[in-house]
Amino acid sequence: MVSSIVDEVYRHLSDPHSYIGLSPLVVAVSDVRISRDAEGRTVIDYVAVERFRFLRLLHWDNRIRVRMVATRPGAQLVSDVVSPGRVRLRAVVDLTAEAAGTRVREQITATAPALLRRFVAGQARQVAAYRAAELTRRMAGQAGAA
């Protein structure tokens, strides 16, 4: 049963459409393409739209290109994000079965021009915290439905 919980979390995180609302910024996903790389790993390329709100009145839709690779199927996903403004992000998600469920460890590294670094770092921290809580909520809902 424990491995089935890990499998469910992995399936959820490997579906680009799951990130709508899983990240508080992502409001749309399009152009999803699935392929294999030279090592035979599943690669999912897609475009996500992040919506930034300013002063609660204005918003800006930031289209980002994402390449997600199943580096260890069922256990690890690596996503590389290319965003306008020379912002790059890499998220490595490791899943481990535990008696009480699944441990999800996400390591994020980002690069950005000096003028954007503080903003990018702050957004990355906020998104990571939100995503952890939302994923926990969603998976608890899945367990309750089973």
C-alpha positions in Angstrom: 0.0 0.0 0.0 2.8 2.4 0.8 4.3 2.1 -2.7 0.9 2.8 -4.2 0.8 6.1 -2.3 4.2 7.0 -3.7 3.0 6.0 -7.2 -0.1 8.2 -6.8 2.0 11.2 -5.8 4.4 10.5 -8.6 1.6 10.3 -11.2 0.1 13.6 -9.9 3.5 15.4 -10.0 4.4 14.1 -13.5 1.1 15.5 -15.0 1.7 19.1 -16.1 -2.0 19.9 -15.6 -1.7 19.1 -11.9 0.4 22.2 -11.5 -2.6 24.5 -12.2 -3.3 25.6 -8.6 -0.6 23.4 -7.2 1.6 26.4 -7.7 -0.3 29.5 -6.7 1.0 31.3 -9.8 0.2 28.7 -12.5 -3.1 29.3 -14.1 -2.8 27.4 -17.4 -0.8 24.7 -19.2 -0.6 24.1 -22.9 1.5 22.6 -25.7 2.2 19.4 -23.7 4.6 17.1 -25.6 5.8 13.7 -24.4 9.0 12.1 -25.8 12.0 10.1 -24.8 15.5 11.4 -24.4 18.7 9.6 -25.6 18.7 7.6 -22.3 15.2 6.4 -22.8 13.7 8.5 -20.0 10.3 10.1 -20.4 10.5 13.8 -21.2 7.5 16.2 -20.9 7.8 19.6 -22.5 5.1 22.1 -21.9 4.3 25.8 -21.5 2.9 27.1 -18.3 1.3 30.5 -17.6 2.2 32.1 -14.3 0.0 35.0 -13.3 1.6 37.7 -11.2 -0.7 40.2 -9.5 0.3 43.7 -8.7 -1.6 45.9 -6.3 -4.5 43.4 -6.6 -5.7 45.3 -9.7 -3.1 44.6 -12.4 -1.7 41.2 -13.5 1.0 40.0 -15.8 0.9 36.5 -17.5 4.4 35.1 -17.7 4.7 32.2 -20.2 7.4 29.8 -19.1 8.8 26.8 -20.9 9.2 23.7 -18.8 11.0 20.4 -19.5 10.2 17.7 -17.0 12.4 14.5 -17.1 11.5 11.3 -15.2 15.1 10.8 -14.1 14.1 7.9 -11.8 10.6 6.8 -12.7 8.4 6.6 -9.6 11.1 8.3 -7.5 12.5 11.5 -9.1 11.4 14.2 -11.4 13.7 17.0 -12.6 12.1 20.2 -14.1 14.0 22.9 -15.9 12.2 26.2 -16.4 13.1 28.9 -18.9 11.4 32.2 -18.1 11.6 35.6 -19.8 14.2 38.0 -18.3 16.9 35.4 -18.3 15.4 33.6 -15.3 16.2 29.9 -15.1 15.0 27.4 -12.5 15.7 23.8 -11.8 13.5 21.8 -9.4 14.5 18.3 -8.4 11.7 16.3 -6.6 12.6 13.1 -4.8 9.9 10.8 -3.5 10.5 8.2 -0.7 8.0 5.8 0.7 7.4 6.0 4.4 5.1 4.2 6.8 2.8 7.3 7.1 2.8 8.1 3.3 5.3 9.7 1.0 8.2 12.0 1.8 8.5 14.7 -0.9 11.8 16.6 -1.0 12.1 19.4 -3.5 15.4 21.2 -4.2 15.1 24.4 -6.2 18.0 26.3 -7.7 17.4 29.5 -9.7 19.5 31.9 -11.6 18.5 35.4 -12.6 20.0 38.8 -13.4 21.0 40.8 -10.3 18.0 43.1 -10.5 15.6 40.1 -10.3 17.3 37.8 -7.9 15.6 38.9 -4.7 12.2 38.8 -6.4 12.8 35.4 -7.9 14.1 33.9 -4.6 11.1 35.3 -2.7 8.7 33.9 -5.2 10.4 30.5 -5.2 10.2 30.3 -1.4 6.5 31.3 -1.4 5.6 28.9 -4.2 7.5 26.0 -2.6 5.7 26.5 0.8 2.3 26.8 -1.0 2.9 23.7 -3.1 3.9 21.6 -0.1 0.6 22.5 1.7 -1.5 22.1 -1.5 0.0 18.7 -2.4 -0.6 17.4 1.1 -4.2 18.6 0.9 -4.7 17.0 -2.5 -3.2 13.7 -1.5 -5.2 13.6 1.7 -8.3 14.0 -0.4 -7.2 11.2 -2.7 -6.6 8.9 0.3 -10.0 9.8 1.7 -11.6 8.9 -1.7 -10.0 5.5 -1.9 
